[in-house]
Amino acid sequence: MSRTARLIIRGRVQAVGYRAWALDQATRLGLAGWVRNRADGTVEAVATGDDAAVERFIAACRSGPGLARVTAVDVSEADPGEGGGPGFEFRPTV
């Protein structure tokens, strides 16, 4: 079964390689979607794929890369069209 989830990752998650790490994790899990920084200091990601793979991505995002200090990951369901095309990509900061 397929799932699309929107994640808002809070904490020290910018300028620590979080987006590149998330892209690598998502690609490894075969997910489509995107990741971007937000002006409020959070990182936002939308991931589409197999339900189990999306759950593994969410679990990984709760830790992040070594320099990150994740304090919270807010997860909500998203429309599958929000994930974009095939593959996982960076999006501009909003």
N, C-alpha and C positions, 0 to 999 in steps of 0.2 A: 504494500500500500504506500502511496506517495503522500508526502507532507511538505508544506511550506511554512517555515517559521521565521519570525522577525525577532532579532535579538538586539537589545540595548545593553551594552557592557559598560559598567561603571567602575571607577577606581582610577589607578594610575595605568591608563591603557593607551595613551598617546605618547609618541616619541620613545617607544620601547620596542618597536618592531611588531606590534600586535597585528596590524593589518596583513603584513606579509606572512606572519605565522598562521593567521586565520585562513588566508588564501591557500597556503600549503596544506593545512588540515582538511579543508573542504575539497580540494583537488584529490587528495589521497583517498577521501571517502566517496569520491564520485559524485559530489553535489554540484548543482548549478546555483547561481546566485551572485551576490556581490557583498562587498564590505567597504565602509567609508568612515572617516572621522566626522564628528559633528562639532559645531562651534562651541557647544557646552562642555566639551572635554570627554564626551563618551565616544564609543565606537558602535556603529550600527551595522548589522549584517542581516541579509535575507538569504536563507538556504532552502533549496528545494531538492528532494530526492527521496530515496527509500526511508521509511519511517525510522528504522533502526539506525541508519547512517545519520539522519538528522539528530536523533537523540545522542549519538556518540559525539557529534559536533558540538551540541549544546553542553554536554558534560566537559569536553575539552576546553570550551570557552570559559568555563568557571575557574579554570586555572590560568590559562594563557601561557605566553612565553615566559622565560625565566625572569626578565626584568619587570614584568607587569605585576601589579598588585590589584587583582580583581576584587571588588567589594560586593558587587551584585550583578546578576544577569537577569534582566527582565525579558521574558519570553511570551510572545503572543502569536496566534495563528495569522497567516497572511494569505492573500489571494495568490494562487499559483502563478498568475501573470506578473506579479511583482518581482519574481526571481530573475526575470530577464531571459536571455537566450541560453544556449548550451554553454557549459563551462562556468567558471567562477572568476570574477573580475574585481578590480578596484573601481570605485566611483569617486567623483569629486566630493570634497568636504561641503557640508551644508550647515 
